[in-house]
């Protein structure tokens, strides 16, 4: 017997349909892939509302726990408990653990953000009496006493001193820190392991030790005067291990295939590092610089030991006493006078603003040159878009 196969011409349509089993129905497509299902949202928000009511019963009716702090603490515990129980009633154990871990991570981020916001708001509130005066940023404390009003005197001397000392510290630590990281990653060897150990040990170096080191070597041994240069060197001792350690971690992330491709094209090791490795790691190196500046901008004891406090503007870092913002905060707050304490909190708010400006500038500089503006982003997008290849003409011989 022969089987007769009947063939029909295939009909080509614009869409392709996959065959579906006869007994199974096709699943309905989800319109919101990134959103949680309705029942999951109900469990989460229902647990929050139930935890809020249970917390009120515990704190107001069952236990003597007055105050906002106790209410927030009990609310966190009851929310976690109710969420775990409600999820366990509808889901499996894996989902319960995932939901609890998600709650813990989110709560930790909320606590960190709340602590940061509370510190910033508290400093701004205590220092607003001095911040809203223009003279606070344009004059120094020459001839100003502890009982003088806030419309007289300012922190111009401390602002200029901080910028000069940080500039000296960055000029010293940036090439040394990145060079140390390049040596540890690109050169390697036994000595590189020793250098990495020393850098990790210097990360936990107390600031007073850095100030004493510069005081004994630069001022006592070499006979140099106490100055802004000595303060900048003391700050650089604190910034160097931070920048070197962070840059070391960043350079490790650079793919080895980039180095191998550069060396295969005939480039030397120095050109590979300078033109391939460092440009690739530039955003991370900018972050390392931010961490170092943030560490150096808040140091008080190295400046106090190596430079000292002066209530007037002094722009020559080689000679003379030069004040910084952290040292000015320390002197104003420890005076005990209410007006001086307000000046200290205003100085602290200014220091927070300077660090924020440095952070924004560093992040802008860390961007690629063609992507720093809207036109640059459009240009990069246009250049990276795949273009349709043009048809090539065939050359025929006549």
N, C-alpha and C positions, 0 to 999 in steps of 0.2 A: 504494500500500500504506500501510496505516496501522499504526502501531506501538501495540500495546496495553500500557499501563503498569499494572502491578498494584501497588496500594498496600496496605500493611498498617498497621494502627494501631501507633503507637510505644509501646513499653513503657517507662515511666518508672521507673527504679530509683534507689536511694540513691547510687550511685556512677556516675561518668562514665568510660568507657573510650575512649581515643584509638585510632584504627585503626593497626595495625602492619603493615608490609610482610610479605609472605608469606615471603620468604627471610631476613629479619633477625630475630634473637632479641632480646628485650627485655633491656637490661642489668640486672644484679642491683643492687639498691639498696645503698648503703654505710651501715652502721650507725654508723660513726665518721667523720664528715666531717672533723673537725679533726685527726685522727690521721694519722700517716704510714703508708704501706703496709708490709707485713711485710718485703718485699725491701729497701725503703729503710732501715728500721731495722737490718736485718742488715748492710747495707753500712756504715752509720755506726758501729755498735758493733763490727763486725768490723775496721774501719779503726783504731779506738781500741786494740783488743787487739793487732793486728798492730804498730801504732806503738809500743806499750809494750814488746813483745818486741824490736823492732828497736832501740829506744833503749837497752835494756839491753845488747844486743850491741855497739853503738857505744861507749857510755860505759865499759863494764866490760871489754871484750875487745879492741876495735880501737884506740881513741884514749885517751890519758891525760886524761880529763876527770872528775876527781872532784868531788864536791859536789852538793848538791841543785839549785843554780842552773843548772849545766850540764845536769843531767838534765832539768829542766823545759824549758829552752830547746831541747834536741835533741828532746824529746818533741813540742813544738809543731810544729817543722819536719817531723818524720817523719809526724806525724798529718795535716798538711795535704797532704803528698806522697802518702801512701797513700790518703787519701780522694779526691783528685783522680784518681788512676789507677784506683781501683776504680769510681768513678762513670763515668769515660770508657769503661770496658769494657762497661757496661750501658746507658748513657744517651747523649744527644747533647751537643754542645758547650755549648748554652744551659744545660742542667741542670748541667754541670760548673762553669760560671762562677757559677751561682746557688748551688751548694753551697759553693764556695770563698768567695764573698762572705758567705754565712751563717756560715761558720766564722770568718772574720775579725772580723765584728761581734760574735759571741758571745764570742770570745776577748778582744776589746778590753774588753767589759763585765766579763768575769771578771777581767782584769788590774786595772781600776779598782777593782772591789769588793775584790779581794785587797789592793791597796795601802792602801785606806781601812781595811780591817779590821786590817791589820798595824800601821798607825799607832795606831789606837785601843787595840789590845791591848798594844802596846809602852808607851804612855803609862800605861795602867792598871797594868801590871806594875811599872814603875819607881816609880810614885807610890802603890802600895797601902800601903806602910809608913806614909804620912801620912794616907791617906784613911780608914783604919778607926778613927781616933781621932776622937771626937766634938768635942774641943776644936779640931780643925783648922777647923771651920766656925763655931764660936761665940766664938772669941777672936781677938785681933790679936797683933802681934809686939812689943808694948811690953815692954821689958826682957828680951827673948829674944836670946841670943847664937847664934853659928854652931854652937857645940858642945853646945847644949842638946838634950835628947831630943825626940822627936817628940810625946810626950804633953803638951808645953807649947807654947803659941803656936798661931796659926792665920792664916787669910786673910780674916777677917771684914771688915777694913778694905778689902781689895782687892775683895771681892764688892760691898760697898755702893758703893764708888767707881765700879766699872764700871757698875752699874745706874743711878746718878745721871748719869754722863757720857753713857751711851747714851740715857737719857731726854731729856736736853738736846739731843743730836744729832738724835734722831727728831723732837722738837718743832720743830726748825729745818728739817730737810731734807724731811720728809714733805709739808708744804704747798708748799714751794718746788719740790721735785722734780715732784710731780704737776701743779702750776701751770705749770711749764716744759713738761712733756709736753703739756698741754692747749693751751698757746699754739702749740707747734710743729705740732700736728695740726689744731686747730680754727680757728685764726686764719690761720696760714701767712704767706706773703709773703717778701720778700727778707730781712728781719731774722730771720725764723724759720730760714732756711737758715744764717745766721751763728750763731745760737744753737745749732743742731744741730751745727755744726762745732766750736764751743767745747766743748760737752758731750762730744763724742766725743774731743776732745783731752784734756780733764780726766780721762777714764776711766783713762788711763795715767799720771796724775800721781803722782810718788813721794811717799810719806808724809812724808818729811823736809821736803819743800818745803811741804806743808800746815802742818806744825808751825812752820817758819820764818816763813811768812806770818802766822799768828796771833801769833807772838812779836813780829814787827816792827810789826804794826798795832795789836794789842790791848794788848800789854804795854809796848812802847817808845814808840810814837806817842801812844797814849791814856793811858798811865801806869797801867794797871790791874795789879793784882798777879797773880802766878802762882797759879792756882786751878783747881778742877774745872770752872768755867764756861769758862775759856780752853781746857781740854782738850776739853770738849764741843764747842766751836766748831771746834777743829782736827779732831776726828773728823767733824763735819758736813761739812767741806770734802771729806773723802774719801768720804763717803756720798752727797753730792748728785749727782755725775755718774752713779753706779751706779743710783740710784733714778730719775733723770730719763731715762736711756737705756732702762732696762727698761720704765718706764711708757710711753715713746714707742712702743716696739715693741708693747706690749699694746693701746694705743689704736688703732693702725693696724689691728688685727685686728677691731675692732668693725665690723659690717656697716654700710655707708652707707645701706642701706634703713631702718634704725632711725632715723637722723637725719632722713632725708627724711620718714618717716611722722610724726615728732614735729613737724617744722616745718609739714607740711601740715595738722596739726590745730590750728595756731595758736599753738604754743608758741614762746617766744623762744629764741634761741641759748643763753643762759645756762641756762634751764630744761631745754633738750634735753641739755646737757652734764651738768647736775647730777642730773637724774632719769632719763636714758636711758643716756648713754654711760658715766658712772662706775659706776653699779650693774652694768651689763653686764660691765665690765672689772674688777670687784672682786677675783675670784680672782687675776688676773694682777697687779693692783696689790699685793695681799698678798705675792705672790712677789717683786715688786720690793723691797718693804720688807724681806723676809727676806734678800735678797742684800745690801742696804745695811747691815743690822745685822750680818751675818756679816763684811762687810768692816771695819766700824768696831770690832767687838768684838775683833779681833786686832791692832789697831794699837798699837805700842809707842813709836816715836820721837815722834809728835805729843804724847803724854802726857808723855813725859820732858822735852821742851823747854818745853811750855806749863804744866805743873803740877809735875812732880817726884815723888820718892818719899818717903813717910812711913810709918813702921811702926805707926801708930795710926789709930783711927777718926776721921774728920772728915766731918761731914754737911752743912756749909755750903758750897755750891759757889761762892759769891761771893768768899770769902776763904780763904786757907790752902791748903796742899798736899793733894792728893787722889790716892790711888794707885789704879791699875787692875790687873786680873788679868794682862794681858800684861806690864805693867811689873814686877809682882811676880815673874813667871816669869823675866824677864830678870835681875833683881837676884839672885834665888836661885841660878839656874843658873851665872852667871858668878862666884859666890863661890868655887867650887872645893871647898867642903866637901861631904862625902857626904850629911850630914843636910839641908843646905840644897838640894842637888840633888834629894833626894827630895821636899822641900817644893815645889820648882819643878815637878816632874812631877805631883804631886798638884794643884797649882794649874792646870796645863794640863788635867788630866782634869776639873776643876770647870768650866773654861771651855767645854770640849766639851759638858758636861751643860747648862750655861745656854743655849748656842746651840741645843741640841736642844729644850729646853723652849720657847724662843721660836719655833722652827719649828713645833712642834705647836700652840701657841696661835694662831699666825698662820693655820695651815691650818684650825683650827676656826672662827675668825672669818671666814674666807673663804667658808664654806659659806652657802647660803641660810638665812634665819631659820627657815623651816618644816621644814628637813631636817637639823637639828643633833641630833636624837634619833630613836629608833625610832618613837615616836608621830608625830613630825613627818614622817618619811619615809612612814609609812602614810597620813597626812593628805594629803600631796602626791600620793601615788599614787591615793588615792580621788578627789581633786579633778580629776586629769588623766585619769581613766578615762572613756572615752566612754560616756555613758548612752543607753539606749534611749528614743527619743522617744515620748511618750505620744500616743495618738490624740486628735485635736482634734474637738470637736463642731461640727457645722454649724448655724449659726444660721438659722432659717427664720422668715419672717414669717407670722403667722397671718392 
